[in-house]
Amino acid sequence: MSRPLIITDCDEVLLHMVVPFRQWLDETHDVHFDMHDRSFAEALRHKDSGEPLERELVWQLLIGFFDTEMHRQAPVAGAVEALLRLSRIADIEVLTNIGERHHGQRVEQLASHGLALPVHWNQGGKGRPLAAIVAARRPSVTLFIDDLADHHHSVATHAPDVWRLHMVGEPEIAAGVPAAPYAHARIDDWASAETWITQRLAQGPAPTDSLITGATA
């Protein structure tokens, strides 16, 4: 058994993504991105016609953004400083739904902001890959951070004794995102999150026999 382990998402937890993506779409592709529309299929529209983008084009644009525009992503307020402090008491790894094609760029991107961390790329639910990381590392306690509710459900299913923090670090969308039902807490700022994380790591593994209802902290 080793030190406590924090496994965190990147986009909208460590680095802003939707705002620079919106700016790039507007500047370069004449596409309007309504960030308050929860469906990507409806949120991205041609500015000249108002028609939604074809699904294939949406994914092409996402890939294009990560190909050339990752330099636009700035850290979420307080994220770097909090992780550097937390690294004194826990190991930290990044589990990000970015393809293998952009894995090396993500490693370099985070390092350029002072976060030289192990990065695992993934597609789909994060429960199984997280459980594999935990099995390999055997930490004394594990805590997971992500902005998407589906990943908290996945982790609750495959690694129920992992603490789960729902964080949406982009203020422009946070208020419109409901608390994840399978997270232990919802905290959107790193100052408060750091305190909660430190307390949970000291508490030990999460209880597995309690109903999670998207609590706030």
N, C-alpha and C positions, 0 to 999 in steps of 0.2 A: 504494500500500500504506500502511495506517495503523497505529495502535498495536495491540497485542494486544487481543483481544476475549474477554470471558467472557460466555457465554450461560447463564443459570441458570433453573431451575424456581423456583416459589414455595413451594407447599404441601409441608411436611415437609423443605424445604431452607432456606428463609428464615423461614417462619411455620409454627407448629403448626396442623394442621387436624383430624386424626382425634379428638384428645382433646376439643377444644371442641365438635366435631360430636356426639360421644358424649354429652357432658354436656347439650347442648341437646335431643337426642332423649329422654334420660331425664327431663329436667325438664318438657318441653313436650308430648311425643307418646307417652309411656308405651311407648317402644321401647327394647329392650336391644340394644346394639351390641357384639358380641364382636370386639374388634380383632385377635384372634389367628386368626380364621377368614379365610382369604385370599379367599373368595368373598363378595362383597357380597350375593349372592342368599341366602346362608345366614347371614351375619353379623348382619343386622338382623332382629330378631324381636319380635313383639307380646309385651309383658310378661305380659298376662293369659292368653294361650293358648300361648305358646311357638312359634307358627307363624311361618315366614319371611314377611317383607313381600312384597307383590306387586312385581314389577320396576318397574312404572310408578310406584308409590308411593315406591319408593326414590329414583328420579330426581326426583320432585316434592319430596321432602325435601331432597335436595342443592341443588336450585335455591332452595328456601325458605331454606336456611341462608345461601347467598350473597346472597340478597335482603336479609336483615335482621340477620344474625348475624356478619358479618365482623369486627366490633369485638371479638369474643371471641378472635380469633387473635393470639397473642403471638409475638414473634420467637424463633426457635431460638437457644439460648445461643451467643453469640459471633458470630452471623451478621452483624449490622449493623456491628459494629466491624471485622470482617475485611473486609467489602466496602468500607468506607470507606478502609481501608488499601490494599486491592488497586486501588482506583480511581486511586491515584497512578501506577500502572504500566500499567493496562489500562482500556479502556472496558468498561462492564458493561450488559447488557440482559437483560430478563426475558422468557422464553418460557413461557407458562402455559396449561394446558388449562382455560381458563375461557371461557365464551361471550362473544360481543360484548355481550350484555345487561349483564354485570358488569365489562366492561373498565375503564370509568371509575372504578368503585368500587375496583378493584384498584390502579389508579394512585394514587388518593387514600390508600388503605390503606397502601401501601408508603411513600409520602411522609410519612405521619403518624409513621412509625417512623424517619424520617431517610434513607430511600432514595428519592430523587427520580430514578428511573430510567426509561428507555424500556421500555414493556411491550407485548408482542405477544400477542394472544389467539389461541388455536388449538383445534381439535378433531381428535383422531386422532393419528397418528404425528408426531413432531417433526422427522424427518429432512429432509423437503422444505422446510418453512418455515425451518429453521435454515440450510439450504444457500442459500436465497434471501437471508437476512440477510447471510451471509458474502459472497455474490457482490456484494451492494450495497456492503458496507463495505470489502471487500478488506483485512482485517487481516493483520498479519505472522504471527500464530498465533492459533488459536481454541481455547477450552476450554469444554466443556459439562458442566453439573451437573444431575443429576436423580435422583429416588428410585425411578423405575420402570424395570425392566429392558427393557421393550418399547421405550422411547424411546431407550435406548442402542443397541439393535439397529437401529432406524430411522436414527439418526444415523450409525452405522457404515456403513450401506448407502449413504446419500446424501451423506455428507461424511466419508470415511474418514480424512482427515488432521487431524481435530479430536480433541483430547484429550478423554476421557470419564471423568468422576468420578461414581461411584455413591455417593450420600449419602442416608441415611435419618436425618433429624435428630430423630425422635421416639423416645426411649429405650424407650417402652412396646411398640414393635413392631419395633425395629431388629434385635433378636436373632433374630427369626423370619423375617426376609427374607433369602433367599440372595443372595450376590454376583451382580451382573449379569454374564453371560458375555461381553458385548460392551463392558464398561467396562474401562478401563486400570487402575483402582484402585477400591477400596471404602474410604471413610473416613467415619465418622459424626459426627465432632466438628470444629468449625471451627478449633480451634487447630492440629490436625494437617493439616487440609485446606489451610489458608492456606499452609503451608510447601510442600506438594506442588504446589499451584497455581503458586506463585511459581517453583518449579524448572522446571515444565513450560513456562511462558511463556518462560522464559529459554532453554530447550532448542530452541525452534522447533517447526514443525508435527509432529504425530505421525507415526511411520512407518506406512506403509500395507501393508507386506508381512509383518507379523507376525501370528500367530494370537492373538486375544484370548481369555483363558480365565477372566475374572472375577478377576484378580489382586487381592490385598490389599496395602495399603501401611502 
